[in-house]
């Protein structure tokens, strides 16, 4: 059933009770799997992702089945594997290794972290990022990027700054041609099915965009507002992830002291 977009006003609430500029509830943990070099668990609303990081270690390079990016033997190769569970969505669709959307996500994540990680410190090596999507409710790519950032920090891989991501959209579809449409922050799964949206990822606390993916059509006049809302949402996400990392670091220090 299509969304009743007439109720989407800046003064009113969305279908899940949020205002236009509010994030969904976000929960994250670090070091969730002791066997991995780095691991994390992240929830953005009802989207749930587990991430593990292996490496840097000597291993496979160009022949990997997942998405990868690297600058030759002088730099480490960043390999990404994304697995979406068949029970994660309402359609219970099982995605194979050759799924186009999964491959695009893997490549986008690998390219983003290849630029932010200090790969030149680990020549002839591979950093493997494995992501498992347990539940889908929108913002899958953004959740994977945020979970990977936490897992890489847990693994101790040096990076220039956090990569954080979120989605933003517009209250009106492309076909309606409504120039007065308002932007929305952090779309859920139902909103993504009906409204145009983009995924934006920023590096650090500033407004440097490192990831920008858009799979739907939208009028050019709305794009600037959507991007501005997305960048502001990334700043909110960074504060949440920073608190998670600081709490984890504080617990480690307390355990060492005691």
PyMOL commands that set and color helices and strands:
alter all, ss='L'
color gray80, all
select helices_A, chain A and resi 5-7+100-116+119-121+140-155+189-194+220-257
alter helices_A, ss='H'
color red, helices_A
select strands_A, chain A and resi 26-30+38-44+47-57+67-69+77-84+126-135+163-170+183-185+197-203+208-214
alter strands_A, ss='S'
color yellow, strands_A
deselect
rebuild
show_as cartoon
